[in-house]
Each structure stands twice: as structure tokens, then as C-alpha cells.
Amino acid sequence: MIYYVALPFVRIDEGLAPGEAVECQHAAAAVRRAEALATREPNAGAVAFYRQGSPDLGEFEDAVILKTFGEVPDDIRA
């Protein structure tokens, strides 16, 4: 199963922290939602990504970044 997600980031004293992830129906929806989340206070930025896996087994492949908006942690851009 493929999961499409938009994940916002908020500023904290130590840098950036993830906010509440939003599952989306497809890649384009995840990108649109991430773009919208990046502009909302208190978010500093957001990322749209997808990953494949089985929630029943708790096994997932590494996430694939679709697009980033605003400020996101450096390790996500890499």
C-alpha cells in the first residue's frame, strides 16, 4: 500500500520539529496540502512525501520526497 502524506514543521528553540501529519489520497493532493500547511501559522514549512508499506506488519520502505515548501530540516532536503 502507498501512503501519501503532507507533514508541516514548526520552529522550536532547537530548530524545527514535525507537526501533525496529514494523509492524502494521492501525490498531487499531498503536494497541495503541504503547500497550504507551509503558509499557516505557526508552521515554518512542510514536506509532501510518500512511502510504501504494510501498517499491519509495521514495515515501511524509506519515504520518497515529492516536494518541500519553506523551512524543513536539512536531512529531509538531502
N, C-alpha and C positions, 0 to 999 in steps of 0.2 A: 504494500500500500504506500502511496506517496502522500506526504503531508506538506501543504504549502502554508507558510507562516509569515506573519509580519510581527517584528519584535522591536519595540521602542527602547531607547536608552535615556536615562536621566543622569544629570550631573550630581555627584556626591563629592565630599571632601577628597576622597582618594582617586577621583577620576570619573568614570562612567559606570553605571550599574544597569542591568536589564530591567525593563518594566514588565508589564503583563503581556504575554504573547497572545496573538490573535490568529486562530486557524482560519484559513481561507479555502474556497472551493477550487481555485486554480491559480496558476502562476501570475496571470495578469491582475487578478484580484489582490494577491499578496503584495504586488508592487504598488498598486494604487493605495492600499491600506497603509503600507509602510510610508509612502509619501505623505499621506494625510497625518499619520501619527507624528512624523518628524516636525510638523508645524504646530502641534498642540503643546501648550504649557503643561507640565514642566519638562517635556521631552526635549532632549538636545539633538536627537537624531533617531534613525530607525533603519532596520535592515529587512529585506524580503529574502526568504530562502526556502528551499525545500529539502526534504530528506525522506528516504525510503526506509521502511522497516515494519516490524510487527509489534504493536503495542501489547499483544497477548504474551509474547515471549520476552518483551523488553529489549529487543535487539533492533538497532538502527544503524544505518550507514552514516558516514560523515555528511554534514549539511553542505549543500551547494548554494552559494550566494547568488541571488538573482540581481539585486541592486541595493545600494546603500544610499541613504539620504542624511545630510547634516553630519553631526559628530557621532562616530561609532568607535569602539575600541580598535586599536591598531591591529590586533591579531585577527580581527574579522576582515579587514581590508586585505590582509596578506594572502 
